[in-house]
Amino acid sequence: QVQLVESGGGLVQAGGSLRLSCAASGIIFNANTMTWYRQAPGKQRDLVASISADGRTVYANSVKGRFTISRDNAKNTVDLQMNSLLPEDTAVYYCKILSQPYWGQGTQVTVSS
């Protein structure tokens, strides 16, 4: 079955950095577009970044220039490097396969001001 396991969240001060990682199994990883979403308390879940099978990336305007999505097809992982973090980046971050309805358990990112 499909499994997505996120890791790397935590508490960081504004201006700091975190690197999230998602390990995927049960899919043909290198054929799929992978995405990161986030959901802040009381808000909808929004797309943060995506990376296609051939490495093309798309970012939400709010994170452009600060976040970088990358993938390692040999390890079946997709990472999200987050720099210059802001308090408004506080959310639960989720990994998702674009074409599939499965979600990981999420990882909490908290940015203090």
C-alpha positions as CSV (number, residue, x, y, z in Angstrom):
1,Q,0.0,0.0,0.0
2,V,1.0,3.6,-0.4
3,Q,2.9,5.1,2.5
4,L,4.1,8.7,3.0
5,V,6.2,9.5,6.1
6,E,7.2,13.0,6.8
7,S,9.9,14.1,9.2
8,G,12.0,17.1,10.1
9,G,9.6,19.5,11.6
10,G,10.2,21.4,14.8
11,L,10.3,24.7,16.5
12,V,12.6,27.4,15.0
13,Q,13.0,31.2,15.4
14,A,12.0,33.5,12.7
15,G,14.8,33.8,10.1
16,G,15.9,30.2,10.8
17,S,15.8,27.1,8.6
18,L,14.4,23.6,8.6
19,R,14.5,20.8,6.2
20,L,11.6,18.5,5.8
21,S,11.8,15.0,4.3
22,C,9.1,12.6,3.0
23,A,9.8,9.0,2.4
24,A,7.4,7.3,-0.1
25,S,6.7,3.6,-0.6
26,G,4.2,1.6,-2.5
27,I,4.4,3.7,-5.7
28,I,6.5,4.0,-8.8
29,F,8.1,7.1,-7.2
30,N,10.1,8.4,-10.2
31,A,7.0,8.5,-12.4
32,N,5.0,10.8,-10.1
33,T,4.8,14.5,-9.3
34,M,5.4,15.0,-5.6
35,T,4.0,17.9,-3.6
36,W,4.2,19.6,-0.2
37,Y,1.1,21.1,1.3
38,R,0.6,22.9,4.6
39,Q,-2.3,23.6,6.9
40,A,-2.3,26.3,9.5
41,P,-4.8,26.2,12.4
42,G,-8.3,27.1,11.2
43,K,-7.2,27.4,7.6
44,Q,-7.5,25.2,4.5
45,R,-4.7,23.0,3.3
46,D,-2.7,24.8,0.7
47,L,-0.1,23.7,-1.9
48,V,3.4,24.9,-1.0
49,A,5.5,23.4,-3.7
50,S,5.6,20.6,-6.3
51,I,8.2,18.8,-8.3
52,S,7.5,16.8,-11.4
53,A,9.0,13.5,-12.4
54,D,11.5,15.3,-14.5
55,G,12.4,17.8,-11.9
56,R,10.3,20.9,-12.8
57,T,9.3,22.9,-9.7
58,V,6.4,25.1,-8.8
59,Y,6.1,27.2,-5.7
60,A,3.4,29.2,-4.0
61,N,4.0,32.9,-4.2
62,S,4.3,33.1,-0.4
63,V,7.4,30.8,-0.3
64,K,9.2,31.6,-3.6
65,G,12.8,32.4,-3.0
66,R,12.8,30.9,0.5
67,F,11.8,27.3,0.0
68,T,13.3,24.7,-2.3
69,I,11.8,21.3,-3.1
70,S,14.0,18.5,-4.3
71,R,13.7,14.8,-4.9
72,D,15.9,11.7,-4.8
73,N,14.5,9.1,-7.0
74,A,17.1,6.5,-5.8
75,K,15.9,6.9,-2.2
76,N,12.2,7.6,-3.0
77,T,12.3,10.8,-1.0
78,V,11.2,14.4,-1.5
79,D,12.6,17.2,0.6
80,L,11.6,20.7,1.4
81,Q,14.4,23.1,2.4
82,M,12.8,26.1,4.2
83,N,15.0,29.2,4.8
84,S,14.2,32.6,6.1
85,L,11.2,31.2,8.0
86,L,8.4,33.5,9.1
87,P,5.8,33.1,11.9
88,E,3.2,32.7,9.1
89,D,4.9,29.6,7.9
90,T,3.7,27.9,11.1
91,A,1.6,24.9,10.0
92,V,1.4,21.2,9.7
93,Y,3.3,20.2,6.5
94,Y,2.1,17.3,4.5
95,C,3.6,15.3,1.6
96,K,1.4,14.1,-1.2
97,I,1.6,12.4,-4.5
98,L,-0.2,14.7,-6.9
99,S,-2.2,12.1,-8.7
100,Q,-3.1,10.0,-5.6
101,P,-5.5,10.6,-2.7
102,Y,-3.1,9.6,0.0
103,W,-1.6,11.9,2.7
104,G,1.1,11.4,5.2
105,Q,0.6,12.1,8.9
106,G,2.2,15.5,8.6
107,T,5.0,17.2,10.5
108,Q,4.5,20.3,12.6
109,V,6.6,23.4,11.9
110,T,6.4,26.2,14.4
111,V,8.2,29.5,13.8
112,S,8.4,31.8,16.8
113,S,8.7,35.6,16.4
